[in-house]
Amino acid sequence: MNLNLSLPGRLGLSPAFRATHLRRGPLAPPAVAEATPASESTDPLAAAIDWAYYLDGHRQPDIDFAAACDRAGSGSGFVWLGLFEPTSAQLDVLGGVFGLHPLALEDAGNSRQRPKLERYEDGTLFLSLRTLGYVDTDTRGEGGEIVETGTATVLVGEWYALTVRHGRYGALQPVRRSLESRPEHLSRGPIAVLHGVIDSAVDDYLRVADEVEQDVEEIETHVFAVRGTPQVERIYQLKRDLIEMKRTVAPLNAPLRRLADQQSDGEMRQYFLDVHDHLEQVREQVGSFDELMSSILQAAVARLSVSENEDMRKISAWVAIAAVPTMVAGIYGMNFRFMPELDSPFGYPAVILGMVVVCLLLYRNFRRHGWL
């Protein structure tokens, strides 16, 4: 029995298909591929959220993946494949189909990849960015995280756009629907997909920044309220999340600017510059939030220290007042036979009255100085 073990054959592509001329030749699957469990399938379409073949900006229905790659590889339209948390084996299969560099595949599979932009010798663009999501109060975990990050990677070639997402935030289905509603923009090719993904991610940054701003204002109001508590733990948590936001937003600034400068199409350059402006706005917001939280943290710590000093003063004042009757009772508690006032009928009332007067004088003095 003849088995078709070539990579195009496993994906249903025709033997004449040569999509890999951009970088590498077809790769044969591992010898143990047939014994791989279903949960570890090497079929990249098993990790696909959606894929489509676009011609002149319009999605073409009733076409399988093999035929779509055949047409796009011959210079007609392009294929957009969206994956969610694929395995390294699935990415390797796509690397052979699209002719992707091994380093690009390695970075695409990294769920903690730092934002960066690279262009390979064959012209393939690789962009990695961090997705950002706001965690609602009722769904926050034990750590109380306010923001949560993920990773989105876009690989753009002459006839394909491959998006790989890690994490629960930054879904790309809305991006696909938005672009499909604007065929004149999608007709620009895979570069339009790249712009759409970046634009959606930066819009998410703006929304998260607005949500975080409300938390910052709430904490600020509470800290400086007359009877408010410092909430130092919450401040530390928000400041840590702001640092995570800075790590998400700031590294994307230079790649996005470089991407805009590389566009030969003047209109696409304007699109990328507009996204860059929005990114700058978010970066400035996050920076101002971080500075404000540092000031709030210092104020909260100072207020907590003052509160502790006030408590210590009150305790010290009450201890001083209690020391007077304790001292007198300690002296008269000694069982000596010859002591003043022991034989006087007014001795006991006089001692009690003396202790009360001294305690009242001490209490009045502490109140006058603000200790009580």
TIFILUM-641673 format. One record per residue (C-alpha): x, y, z; residue in one letter; residue number from 1. Coordinates in nm, 4 decimals. Each point is the difference from the previous one (the first is absolute). Layout:
<rs>
       c1       c2       c3 r   k
        X        Y        Z a NUM
...
</rs>
This chain:
<rs>
       c1       c2       c3 r   k
   0.0000   0.0000   0.0000 m   1
   0.1400   0.3373  -0.0982 n   2
  -0.0190   0.2669   0.2666 l   3
   0.0261   0.3686  -0.0823 n   4
   0.2366   0.1159   0.2733 l   5
   0.0994   0.3302  -0.1567 s   6
  -0.1026   0.3149   0.1849 l   7
  -0.2271   0.1403  -0.2748 p   8
  -0.1638  -0.3400  -0.0243 g   9
  -0.0769  -0.0056   0.3753 r  10
  -0.1725   0.3377  -0.0340 l  11
  -0.1900  -0.1042  -0.3105 g  12
   0.2079   0.2166  -0.2363 l  13
   0.0628  -0.1031  -0.3563 s  14
   0.3430  -0.1518  -0.0789 p  15
   0.0769   0.2941  -0.2284 a  16
  -0.0428   0.2502   0.2869 f  17
   0.3237   0.1836   0.0720 r  18
  -0.0907   0.2610   0.2621 a  19
   0.3319  -0.0480   0.1780 t  20
   0.2188   0.1584  -0.2654 h  21
   0.0141   0.3144   0.2152 l  22
   0.2200  -0.1594   0.2645 r  23
   0.0251  -0.3746   0.0382 r  24
  -0.0974  -0.3182  -0.1800 g  25
  -0.2742  -0.2331   0.1264 p  26
   0.0798  -0.1858   0.3175 l  27
  -0.0815  -0.3653   0.0484 a  28
  -0.2034  -0.0763   0.3129 p  29
   0.1613  -0.1879   0.2880 p  30
   0.0024  -0.3786  -0.0236 a  31
  -0.2262  -0.0255   0.3049 v  32
  -0.2586   0.2456  -0.1298 a  33
  -0.2620  -0.2706  -0.0578 e  34
   0.0258  -0.1079   0.3646 a  35
  -0.0428   0.3517   0.1381 t  36
  -0.3009   0.0304   0.2339 p  37
  -0.2926   0.2142  -0.1152 a  38
   0.0690   0.2504   0.2798 s  39
   0.3483   0.0517  -0.1505 e  40
  -0.1071   0.0146  -0.3636 s  41
   0.2452   0.1461  -0.2487 t  42
  -0.2858   0.1241  -0.2182 d  43
   0.0207   0.3813   0.0216 p  44
  -0.3672   0.0391  -0.0894 l  45
  -0.0848  -0.1710   0.3309 a  46
   0.1251   0.3163   0.1764 a  47
  -0.1674   0.2378  -0.2454 a  48
  -0.2644   0.2384   0.1271 i  49
  -0.0817   0.1037  -0.3563 d  50
   0.1593   0.0161  -0.3420 w  51
  -0.1082   0.1396  -0.3349 a  52
   0.1131   0.0700  -0.3530 y  53
  -0.0434   0.3622  -0.1103 y  54
  -0.0119   0.1274  -0.3549 l  55
  -0.0251   0.3746  -0.0645 d  56
  -0.0879   0.0499   0.3663 g  57
  -0.2939  -0.2431  -0.0041 h  58
  -0.0170  -0.3294   0.1837 r  59
  -0.0392  -0.2902  -0.2393 q  60
  -0.2412  -0.2690   0.1214 p  61
  -0.0116  -0.3704  -0.0885 d  62
   0.3740  -0.0510  -0.0312 i  63
   0.2231  -0.2369   0.1935 d  64
   0.3367   0.0831   0.1483 f  65
   0.1960  -0.1835  -0.2669 a  66
  -0.1688   0.1820  -0.2871 a  67
   0.0321   0.3324   0.1811 a  68
   0.3751  -0.0459   0.0419 c  69
   0.0314  -0.1049  -0.3646 d  70
  -0.1708   0.3168  -0.1203 r  71
   0.1720   0.2358   0.2409 a  72
   0.3408  -0.1559  -0.0666 g  73
  -0.0474   0.0609  -0.3714 s  74
  -0.0469   0.3733   0.0644 g  75
  -0.3783   0.0264   0.0230 s  76
  -0.1258   0.1386   0.3333 g  77
   0.1298  -0.1077   0.3392 f  78
  -0.0762  -0.2403   0.2849 v  79
  -0.0536   0.1129   0.3584 w  80
   0.0369  -0.2740   0.2599 l  81
  -0.0635   0.0761   0.3677 g  82
   0.1312  -0.2395   0.2653 l  83
  -0.0535  -0.0155   0.3751 f  84
   0.2822  -0.1462   0.2106 e  85
   0.1300  -0.2474  -0.2605 p  86
   0.2566  -0.2636   0.0841 t  87
   0.3557   0.0142  -0.1303 s  88
  -0.0763  -0.2967  -0.2278 a  89
  -0.2931   0.1844  -0.1576 q  90
   0.2152   0.3080  -0.0542 l  91
   0.2710  -0.2121  -0.1589 d  92
  -0.2522  -0.1311  -0.2521 v  93
  -0.1036   0.3538  -0.0911 l  94
   0.3648   0.0996  -0.0173 g  95
   0.0413  -0.2435  -0.2851 g  96
  -0.3143   0.1167  -0.1779 v  97
   0.0638   0.3744   0.0268 f  98
   0.3799  -0.0188  -0.0071 g  99
   0.0496   0.1557   0.3429 l 100
   0.3349   0.0438   0.1688 h 101
   0.0580  -0.2371   0.2963 p 102
   0.0675   0.2949   0.2305 l 103
  -0.3329   0.1547  -0.0978 a 104
  -0.1749  -0.3268   0.0864 l 105
   0.1785  -0.0169   0.3339 e 106
  -0.1000   0.3562   0.0892 d 107
  -0.3587  -0.0529  -0.1178 a 108
  -0.0360  -0.2917   0.2412 g 109
   0.1371   0.1972   0.2951 n 110
  -0.2878   0.1202   0.2191 s 111
   0.2303   0.2529   0.1753 r 112
   0.1621   0.1452  -0.3113 q 113
   0.1098   0.3616   0.0337 r 114
  -0.1435   0.2449  -0.2584 p 115
   0.2272   0.0259  -0.3016 k 116
  -0.0017   0.0470  -0.3780 l 117
   0.2199  -0.1955  -0.2428 e 118
   0.0224  -0.0272  -0.3765 r 119
   0.1555  -0.3141  -0.1453 y 120
   0.1943  -0.0303  -0.3240 e 121
  -0.2995  -0.1278  -0.1939 d 122
  -0.1986   0.3093   0.0990 g 123
  -0.2066  -0.1681   0.2718 t 124
  -0.0994   0.2384   0.2772 l 125
  -0.0088  -0.1282   0.3565 f 126
  -0.1698   0.2101   0.2679 l 127
  -0.0551  -0.1085   0.3568 s 128
  -0.1981   0.2078   0.2489 l 129
  -0.1562  -0.0441   0.3423 r 130
  -0.3765  -0.0052   0.0425 t 131
  -0.1531   0.1696   0.3006 l 132
  -0.3262  -0.0590   0.1847 g 133
  -0.1692   0.1520   0.3050 y 134
  -0.1043  -0.2459   0.2697 v 135
  -0.3345   0.0911   0.1552 d 136
  -0.0203   0.0244   0.3774 t 137
  -0.2297  -0.3012   0.0382 d 138
   0.2291  -0.2258  -0.2054 t 139
   0.3387   0.0928   0.1425 r 140
   0.2016  -0.2859   0.1383 g 141
   0.1758  -0.0380   0.3313 e 142
   0.2791   0.2328  -0.1054 g 143
  -0.2481   0.2746  -0.0840 g 144
   0.1496   0.0686  -0.3427 e 145
  -0.1655   0.2939  -0.1754 i 146
   0.1439  -0.0611  -0.3473 v 147
   0.0910  -0.3192  -0.1816 e 148
   0.2257  -0.0375  -0.3018 t 149
   0.0355  -0.2408  -0.2898 g 150
   0.1874  -0.0170  -0.3291 t 151
  -0.1026   0.0541  -0.3611 a 152
   0.2335  -0.0710  -0.2916 t 153
  -0.0564   0.0957  -0.3642 v 154
   0.2023  -0.1423  -0.2888 l 155
  -0.0628   0.1655  -0.3344 v 156
   0.1265  -0.1269  -0.3341 g 157
  -0.0846   0.0725  -0.3613 e 158
  -0.3065  -0.2259  -0.0045 w 159
  -0.0805  -0.0809   0.3625 y 160
  -0.0612   0.1451   0.3436 a 161
   0.0484  -0.2265   0.3004 l 162
  -0.1177   0.1147   0.3435 t 163
   0.0868  -0.1915   0.3173 v 164
  -0.1547   0.0941   0.3326 r 165
   0.0756  -0.1082   0.3567 h 166
  -0.2144   0.0963   0.3004 g 167
  -0.3681   0.0679   0.0497 r 168
   0.0062   0.3680  -0.0992 y 169
   0.0459   0.1621  -0.3390 g 170
  -0.2395  -0.2155  -0.2045 a 171
   0.0447   0.0570  -0.3740 l 172
  -0.3443  -0.1073  -0.1242 q 173
  -0.1286   0.3601   0.0320 p 174
   0.3018   0.1155  -0.2005 v 175
  -0.0845  -0.2426  -0.2787 r 176
  -0.3642   0.1079  -0.0059 r 177
   0.0986   0.3676  -0.0043 s 178
   0.2407  -0.0461  -0.2891 l 179
  -0.2481  -0.2109  -0.1957 e 180
  -0.2481   0.2857   0.0301 s 181
   0.2569   0.2247  -0.1746 r 182
   0.1054  -0.1904  -0.3129 p 183
   0.1645   0.3087  -0.1479 e 184
   0.2473  -0.0040   0.2912 h 185
   0.0391  -0.3785   0.0071 l 186
   0.0767   0.0032  -0.3730 s 187
   0.3399   0.1490   0.0880 r 188
   0.1049  -0.3517   0.0943 g 189
   0.1582  -0.1556   0.3091 p 190
   0.1370   0.3364   0.1138 i 191
  -0.3596   0.1018   0.0751 a 192
  -0.0257  -0.2963   0.2375 v 193
   0.3162   0.1125   0.1748 l 194
  -0.1399   0.3496   0.0433 h 195
  -0.3347  -0.1343   0.1231 g 196
   0.1615  -0.2143   0.2692 v 197
   0.2200   0.2850   0.1244 i 198
  -0.2884   0.2461  -0.0038 d 199
  -0.2201  -0.2372   0.2007 s 200
   0.2749  -0.0634   0.2566 a 201
   0.0647   0.3723   0.0499 v 202
  -0.3747   0.0646   0.0340 d 203
  -0.0014  -0.2610   0.2769 d 204
   0.2887   0.1877   0.1630 y 205
  -0.2094   0.3172  -0.0021 l 206
  -0.3015  -0.1745   0.1543 r 207
   0.2107  -0.1614   0.2704 v 208
   0.1683   0.3334   0.0763 a 209
  -0.3422   0.1617   0.0484 d 210
  -0.1061  -0.2803   0.2363 e 211
   0.3226   0.0238   0.1965 v 212
  -0.0431   0.3764   0.0260 e 213
  -0.3252  -0.0559   0.1894 q 214
   0.1819  -0.2305   0.2436 d 215
   0.2732   0.2582   0.0495 v 216
  -0.2556   0.2739   0.0707 e 217
  -0.1875  -0.2264   0.2417 e 218
   0.3170  -0.0817   0.1939 i 219
   0.1078   0.3651   0.0019 e 220
  -0.3379   0.1098   0.1374 t 221
   0.0042  -0.2705   0.2662 h 222
   0.3550   0.0681   0.1151 v 223
  -0.0559   0.3734   0.0445 f 224
  -0.3477  -0.0314   0.1529 a 225
  -0.0395   0.1259   0.3577 v 226
  -0.0552  -0.3446   0.1475 r 227
   0.1353  -0.2064  -0.2891 g 228
   0.2395  -0.2883   0.0455 t 229
   0.3328  -0.0061  -0.1878 p 230
  -0.0653  -0.3316  -0.1892 q 231
   0.3722  -0.0497  -0.0545 v 232
  -0.0398  -0.3561  -0.1354 e 233
  -0.2428   0.1132  -0.2703 r 234
   0.2311   0.2851  -0.0940 i 235
   0.2937  -0.2393  -0.0345 y 236
  -0.2090  -0.2314  -0.2186 q 237
  -0.1102   0.2803  -0.2313 l 238
   0.3539   0.1342  -0.0255 k 239
   0.1246  -0.3471  -0.0938 r 240
  -0.2682  -0.0227  -0.2688 d 241
   0.1001   0.3415  -0.1317 l 242
   0.3561  -0.1268  -0.0362 i 243
  -0.1381  -0.2934  -0.1997 e 244
  -0.1913   0.2461  -0.2186 m 245
   0.3192   0.1967  -0.0631 k 246
   0.1754  -0.3202  -0.1040 r 247
  -0.2865  -0.0664  -0.2393 t 248
  -0.0362   0.3446  -0.1561 v 249
   0.3473   0.1574  -0.0024 a 250
   0.1929  -0.2649  -0.2025 p 251
  -0.2543   0.0238  -0.2850 l 252
   0.0702   0.3679  -0.0604 n 253
   0.3203  -0.0348  -0.2034 a 254
  -0.1152  -0.2980  -0.2141 p 255
  -0.3240   0.1739  -0.0889 l 256
   0.1779   0.3190  -0.1000 r 257
   0.2453  -0.1995  -0.2107 r 258
  -0.2875  -0.1878  -0.1616 l 259
  -0.1683   0.3266  -0.0944 a 260
   0.3220   0.1354  -0.1538 d 261
   0.0410  -0.3151  -0.2110 q 262
  -0.3351   0.0420  -0.1772 q 263
   0.0263   0.1047  -0.3619 s 264
  -0.3774   0.0488  -0.0178 d 265
  -0.0644   0.3492   0.1347 g 266
  -0.3504  -0.0833   0.1239 e 267
   0.1167  -0.3109   0.1879 m 268
   0.2773   0.2079   0.1508 r 269
  -0.2635   0.2408   0.1333 q 270
  -0.1936  -0.2924   0.1461 y 271
   0.3037  -0.1268   0.1883 f 272
   0.0940   0.3504   0.1161 l 273
  -0.3517   0.0438   0.1385 d 274
   0.0366  -0.3210   0.2015 v 275
   0.3430   0.1210   0.1140 h 276
  -0.1578   0.3227   0.1293 d 277
  -0.2542  -0.1997   0.2002 h 278
   0.2803  -0.2125   0.1409 l 279
   0.1851   0.3140   0.1072 e 280
  -0.3165   0.1155   0.1768 q 281
  -0.0222  -0.3258   0.1936 v 282
   0.3706   0.0120   0.0858 r 283
  -0.0374   0.3490   0.1431 e 284
  -0.3097  -0.1034   0.1968 q 285
   0.1706  -0.3018   0.1522 v 286
   0.3064   0.2081   0.0860 g 287
  -0.2114   0.2641   0.1748 s 288
  -0.1939  -0.2707   0.1865 f 289
   0.3250  -0.1522   0.1203 d 290
   0.1309   0.3342   0.1267 e 291
  -0.3323   0.0761   0.1689 l 292
  -0.0067  -0.3413   0.1676 m 293
   0.3525   0.0573   0.1306 s 294
  -0.1172   0.3250   0.1606 s 295
  -0.3125  -0.1678   0.1362 i 296
   0.2101  -0.2830   0.1412 l 297
   0.2297   0.2448   0.1768 q 298
  -0.3007   0.1874   0.1382 a 299
  -0.1635  -0.3250   0.1130 a 300
   0.3151  -0.1175   0.1766 v 301
   0.0405   0.3408   0.1664 a 302
  -0.3634  -0.0018   0.1094 r 303
   0.0352  -0.3529   0.1332 l 304
   0.3087   0.1053   0.1944 s 305
  -0.1825   0.3007   0.1444 v 306
  -0.2934  -0.2217   0.0953 s 307
   0.2315  -0.2429   0.1757 e 308
   0.1677   0.2889   0.1856 n 309
  -0.3401   0.1267   0.1132 e 310
  -0.0886  -0.3439   0.1293 d 311
   0.3286  -0.0248   0.1853 m 312
  -0.0547   0.3402   0.1594 r 313
  -0.3457  -0.1000   0.1198 k 314
   0.1340  -0.3225   0.1426 i 315
   0.2853   0.1844   0.1713 s 316
  -0.2396   0.2567   0.1481 a 317
  -0.2316  -0.2645   0.1454 w 318
   0.2978  -0.1925   0.1354 v 319
   0.1254   0.3171   0.1747 a 320
  -0.3435   0.0611   0.1543 i 321
  -0.0299  -0.3607   0.1143 a 322
   0.3489   0.0142   0.1514 a 323
  -0.1113   0.2409   0.2774 v 324
  -0.2593  -0.2245   0.1729 p 325
   0.2229  -0.3001  -0.0712 t 326
   0.2886   0.1634   0.1825 m 327
  -0.2089   0.1104   0.2975 v 328
  -0.1719  -0.3367   0.0265 a 329
   0.3380  -0.1675  -0.0230 g 330
   0.1375   0.2045   0.2900 i 331
  -0.2996  -0.0543   0.2276 y 332
  -0.0126  -0.3619  -0.0990 g 333
   0.3249  -0.0635   0.1897 m 334
  -0.0852  -0.1620   0.3324 n 335
   0.1937   0.2327   0.2343 f 336
  -0.1424   0.0617   0.3436 r 337
   0.1004   0.3652   0.0411 f 338
  -0.1255   0.2024  -0.3019 m 339
  -0.1578   0.3481  -0.0175 p 340
  -0.3787   0.0176  -0.0029 e 341
  -0.0443  -0.3607   0.1069 l 342
  -0.1563   0.1055   0.3265 d 343
  -0.1809   0.3052  -0.1413 s 344
  -0.3708  -0.0410  -0.0914 p 345
   0.0529   0.2416  -0.2920 f 346
   0.3094  -0.1738  -0.1348 g 347
  -0.1715  -0.2251  -0.2547 y 348
  -0.2293   0.2722  -0.1480 p 349
   0.2915   0.2415  -0.0129 a 350
   0.2155  -0.2418  -0.1972 v 351
  -0.2840  -0.0791  -0.2447 i 352
  -0.0764   0.3691  -0.0465 l 353
   0.3678   0.0771  -0.0587 g 354
   0.0279  -0.2682  -0.2691 m 355
  -0.3132   0.1279  -0.1771 v 356
   0.1231   0.3600   0.0060 v 357
   0.3419  -0.0899  -0.1394 v 358
  -0.1561  -0.2178  -0.2728 c 359
  -0.2387   0.2778  -0.0994 l 360
   0.2840   0.2506  -0.0199 l 361
   0.2000  -0.2351  -0.2210 l 362
  -0.3001  -0.0672  -0.2227 y 363
  -0.0641   0.3750  -0.0392 r 364
   0.3636   0.0623  -0.0887 n 365
   0.0082  -0.2774  -0.2622 f 366
  -0.3232   0.1255  -0.1557 r 367
   0.1373   0.3518  -0.0191 r 368
   0.3030  -0.1254  -0.1960 h 369
  -0.2054  -0.2178  -0.2338 g 370
   0.1118  -0.3366   0.1320 w 371
  -0.3521  -0.1070   0.0940 l 372
</rs>
